[in-house]
Amino acid sequence: MSQKPPFNPRPKLHLALTSLSGSPLNSVQNTPSATPILAPFAPPITPFASPRYSPFRSAGLKPPSPHGGPVLFSPRRPKSSYGNYTWFRIKRLLGSKALWIVTALLSLVWWWSNGGKEDLEVIKVKSSKLGKDLLASDPTQNLQFFPASNPKIHYIGRWTATPNRLRKDGTFPGVYFDITIANTTTLLLSLHNTQEPPLKTSTGILSPTSTAVPAPIIGHLSFRPGSIRDKPAPPISLLARVDQEEYILLPNSTALVAVRSQDLNPNVEHHVRIVAPMTDDNGRGIFEFEGLWLSKGGKLSRVGGSLLDQESVDEDALQAESEKVGEKHRLGLSGIMRDNGHRKSMEEIAADEDDDGPSAVEDRKRILEVITDNPGSLGGKHRGRRTGGADGLLAGVMGWEYLLGEMFGVDHVGIGVDGMCLTQECIGGTGEPYGIGDAFFRSGPHGSAYFEHPWLFHAYIPDVIVLNIGNSDHVSFGTYFETYNKTTWELSSRFEDTYVSLIKAIRQLAYPKHPFIAHSEKSGSSSAFIPNTVPASIPIFIMRPLRGQLEHATQGVVNRLRADGDKSVFWLDTSGWLDTDIDTDDPSASASQDFFLDQAVEPPKWRLTEQGNQRVAIFLHMHTCRYLAGAEEKCAFLPPEVYQGKVFDPDEANFDRFIEDEKERKLKKLFWDSRSNEEEAGF
């Protein structure tokens, strides 16, 4: 008896050539084993076909299993050769090392340009014990944030809001803002200015006179957009005055600056002024202001005499609580939101505003604007003082243009560019080939980023304009006389023509109406309520240069303008105001002199001392009093002949009429008395 194998052997299959009408399955099952085997034709090997070949698949059969025969199946639909090749290229590209290296480098560059440098500094600080101690105490704990767009912040000067309204940038020396705060013990300033290069090992060590918090550890407190084109400005030196106290020096301020910390009386209102003198950067600095930090529950009130901006009332009603307000501020939201995220109604907005609505036109502060090429704030250079030190910063509030506004208690704007000529293409002048007239119509001085943007003259309208121009032109004409190859008369005429064009441009383009009339029309008030003492146009005072340079040219400017019908232009004869005789050999006499020679610049320039600035402000106070003082009757009387013409003044006209009537009455009385005496005598 034969033994069976442990498993059935695999059947031997043979593929025979079938007829056209026969079935491959029947052919395989009915063909005897002796039939000759036909070797099928194998397709050539291509990049789009598999090199493996099976006779079963070519015949439409699945390969047989070990325990069964071949099975009939439906063949797959052939795939596109192009699709296979596309996937082949994608897989090959993804497997490339060069692609991943380039991607990593681009990601690193993007991260570095969007704050990666600051992140590294944070990591360094965190790794040290000092950094852990600093990070453990958040300086903004229990504080709330008020953004720069809050309308109760009273800005004076050339301030430009960024498109996303995250901050306001101040330009030109002496720019400042006023605030009134209450119910707070702390006042911090949030700036976009950043130290470059960043501090390294000494980040935790603060200067005795600096109140700035180290920038690397509080980058999350500064609401900075992610655009790589929005680069922070360098540090800015500031002055802060709380109530009537002395100025607080804040040199090289960046990021978060502490003005007062835990020492303010929360039960009274405090009036604060923040000034950027810009004496240490040649007037080209930018004050990038983001907002204020006050104690929780602190209140920001309207500054007396300011006009609230109606377009930003919504932003004013934001109840900021640090992180929540910071998130809304980063997104640029201007809507007023409740705690549950719904928009407030107009009734709720009015309730939040209390009585801080827009003020009447009569309540507004008057504004003085000064345009000069020789700012008095540079008097801090006197006797070798450093412009970036304490003396230099305090000189920013000791110039005659600043003192004149403070004497009247009015707002004052300074458009001062040191060394910039009035005439264009002035050899050796600052910002050549531009002139100071070009800077007046720009948002910032030459050399700053805002010089490229025009100023729209919507922020403020001055009540009085004072111009002290000609010193830089005179220096250029005298120093480069041979290069100009023109006579003194031709250069003087060129200066005079440019001066006349500037005044006409101010009248027609910048300030066509007096501020009282413009604000009344904007508020819809009737012109019948405008006092008859309001001049038809803004008074413009053209000063004779303080050392007498180009005196006849400035006098000719006023004569030409008044001859054309502009009776609100006045020429100020400054001869005799200051002592121009300087004794440079006696150093002890410099304190009592009005000028000093600044030899730190080329060519050397005459600048005003502290005494000279004070004397100029006193003399200007006498001439501008009737336009800036709250009580005009307290101003000194000056005859109209002082200004080479007479402007219609109703009070003065009534006084003149009274004098004429009094003369007529006395003459009549004298005549009739003498006539009666003659009749009694029998004549």
Buried (B, 14 or more C-beta within 10 A) or exposed (E): EEEEEEEEEEEEBBBBEBEEEEEBBEBBEEBEEEEEEEEBEEEEEEEEEEEEEEBBBBBEBBEBEEEEEBEEEEEEEEEEEEEEEEEEEEEEEEEEEEEEEEEEEEEEEEEEBBBEBBBEBBEBBEEEEEBEEBEEEBBBEEBBBBBBBBBBBBBBBBBBBBEBBBBBBBBBBBBBBBBBBBBBBBBBBBBBBBBEEBBEEEBBEEEEEBBBBBBBBBBBBBBBBEEEEBEBBBBBBBBBBBEEEEBBBBBBBBBBBBBBEEEBEBEEEBBBBBBBBBBBBBBBBBBBBBBBBBBBEBBBBBBEBBBBBEEBBBBBBBEBEBEBBBEBBBEBBBEBBEEEEEEBEEEEBEEBBEEBEBBEBEEBBBBBBBBBBBBBBBBBBBEEBEBBBBBBBBBBBBBBBBBBBEBBEBBBBBBBBBBBBBBBEBBBBBBBEBBBBBBBBBBBBBBBBBBEEEBEBEBBBBBBBBBBBBBBBBBBBEBBBEEBEEEEEEBBBBBBBBBBEBBEEBBEEBBBBBBBBBBBEEEEBEEEEBEEEEBEBBBBBBBBBBBEBBBEBBBBBBBBBBEEEBBBBBBBBBEEBBEEEBEEEEEEEBEEBBBBEBEEEEEEBBBBBBBBBBBBBBBBBEBBBBBBBEEEEEBEEEEEEEBBBEBEBEEBEEEEEEEEEEEEEEEEEEEEEEEEEEEEEEE
